[in-house]
């Protein structure tokens, strides 16, 4: 598989997770145009990001380099897939993420919404992304095995909300995440 997208929203989204989850900032060139804008809407105190980042370098710094300094074992999932039959300049979907903190080993599981906008010209890179973090739960390090077992059993990088809900471990602290993901099911 090439490191740069062929130009579809699906290619861009796949490359984004390869960059972010795998700590590969160089792949962000296949996701965002040089003048892209990232907006973060964070509705929890469990994680923080700058509200606005402008430009490919700054976005790669926030979403990959600095993120990878703090977290590892990152698994992210889109809960919807772009329709390959359309050539839309926008795509929105819910997401799920799980990871562990490098310092202390706390486990984090979160969810929210992505709102992507793509340039009209080729290559169809993102020129704007709004990431809304609806919930982020901090779990004890002893739950890492359960969370990673769940995450590694999901189809990556696209799965359905129902797959997430049907396979979630019985951890009460995940209820806010699962409630958000299941709100439309």
N, C-alpha and C positions, 0 to 999 in steps of 0.2 A: 504494500500500500504506500503511495507517495506521501511525503511529509507535508505537501501543500495541497489545498483543496482544489477540486476540479471546477468549482464555481457554484455549486448548489448550496442552499442553506444547510442541508444534511451534512455535506462535506465540511462546511465551516464549523458546525456544532460538534462534529466528531473530532475535528482537529483541536477545538477549544478544550475538550476534556482530556485529550492526549497531552496537551500543553500543561494544563492546570494540575490534573491528577498525577501526572508523571514528572513534574518539575522540569519541564522543557520549554523555557522561555523563548527559545529561538523559533518554536512553532507558532507563536502568536502572530508572526508575520503572515501566516496563512489564515488568520482569523479576523484581524482588525486592520483597517486602513490606517495610514500614518496619523490622520487627524481625528480619529475616532474619539467618542465620548462615552465614558462609563459613569453611570449614576447608581449609587447604592442606597437603598431604603432599608434600614436595619430596625426591625421592630422587637429587638431583644437586647439585653445587656450581656449575653453570653459570648458575644463576638463583636468585633468592631472593624470598620473599614472607613477610609475617607469617603465623604459623601459624593465627591466628584473627582474623576481623574480624566485628563485630556491628553490624547496622543498615545500612540502605540507603546512607546518606551515606558511611560508612566503606568499605563494599564498592565503591561507585562510585569512591572515591578510590584504592583499591588496584588494582582491575582495569581502570580506564579512565584517570583523570587521571594518576596517577604512572607507570603503564605507558606511556602515550603520551609522557611526557617523555623516556623512555629508548629506545623502539622505534618504528619506522615500517615501512611495507611489510608490514603484518600480514595474514596469510591463515590462517584457522582453519577446520577441517573436523570435522564429526561423522562418525564412521564407522558409525553406525547412525541410524535415524530412528524417532521414536516412532510407534507404531501408532495411526492416527487412529480406529480402531474401538473402542479402549479408553479409559476415563476414569480412568486410573491416577493415583495421587498420587505416583508415583516413576518415574524413568527413569534408566538408567545406560547409558553407552556410552564407547567409546574415542574419542580425538581426536588430531588432528595439527595442528601450527602451524608456520609459517615467518615470519621477520621479520628485520629488520636493525637493528643498534644505531645510534642517531643519532650517537653519539660513536665514531669509529674505523671504523664501517661493517661490523663483524663480522656474519656471518649466523648466525642461530640457527634450528635445526630441532628440534622436540621433540614428544613424544607422552605420552599418559597416559590417565587415565580421569576421566569426570565422573559423579558420583552426585547427581542432583537429587531434591528432594522438593518437592511443590507443596501449597499450601493446598487444603482441600476446598471452601471458599466462593469465589464469584465476586468479583473476577477471580482466576483460578487462577494466582497469582504464586508464585514460588519462595520457600519459607521457610527452605530449607537447601540448600547446595551444598558438596560435598566435591570438590575438585580434586586429583587425584593426578598429579604430574609424574614419570613413570617414567624418561624420558631426555630430555636436552637437549644437543644437540651445538653447539659453536661452530666455525664454518667461516670461512675467510678471505674478506675482502670481494670478491675476484675471482671467487667462486662465486655471487655474488648473482644474476647473469643466469640461470645454470642452475637455481638454486632457484626463482626467481620464474617462470621459464618453465614449470617443473613445476607449481608451485602454481596459476598462472593457467589451466593446462590441465585442472585437476580441476573437477568440478561442485561449485559452491558453494551452500550450506554443507554439503550432505550428499554423501558419496561412500562407496564401499566400500573395505575394506582391500585388496581385489584391485586396484581401480583405482589406489590409491596405489602398491602394489608393482609393478604392470605398467608404470607411467610414471615411476618414480623415476629420477633421473639416476645415472649410474655414479660416485658419490662414495663412496669407502670409509668415510669418517667418518660416513656416514649409517647404517652397518650396525646399531648398537644400536637406532636408531629403527625401522628396517625389520624387524628381528628381533622387536621387541615387537609391532608392528602385524601381522606375519604369523604370530604364534604359534599362532593357531587356524585358519589356512587350510591 
